[in-house]
Amino acid sequence: MTRVLVLNGPNLGRLGSREPDVYGSGNLDDLRVMLQASAPEGVSIDLRQTNDEGELIGWLYEATDGSIPVVLNPAAFTHYSYALRDAAALVTKAGIPLVEVHISNPHARETFRHSSVISAVATGVIAGFGFDSYRLALDAVLRPRPAGTE
């Protein structure tokens, strides 16, 4: 069975009640159910959330050591966590797909949200499609990559 880590950073544990006009009304349990229903047979979704930068970094080490594809919503860490960026780079440099996701479109929001320290080391970035951003990222991390495109 293939496992996919779906990692979520700070404040995403408040989905459903935090700014529903921006993030929608679904919570992490709703996201888990949607992703499990979308996952192909033989794929398990390991969805996690933390407000702790160190824990998130540890999970990226786990992905690197276990060759586990990652869907990552770094949340506020997106904009300034060089430590998280370096851990994400370990994943992609090991040839493991890591897709950065955002529920909202950061470029349509406050200026400070326009830059990501993660994007440059991610396999790809998907933003602005609500929970469908995760579904699209799941498809991307599971898609076979042609030789020479890692």
Buried (B, 14 or more C-beta within 10 A) or exposed (E): EEEBBBBBBBBBBBBBEEEEEEBBEBBBEBBBEBBEEBBEEEBEBBBEBBBEBEEBBEBBEBBBEEEBBBBBBBBBBBBBBEBBBEBBBBBBEEEBBBBBBBBBEBEEEEEEBEEBBBBEBBBBBBBBBBBBBBBBBBBBBBEEEEEEEE
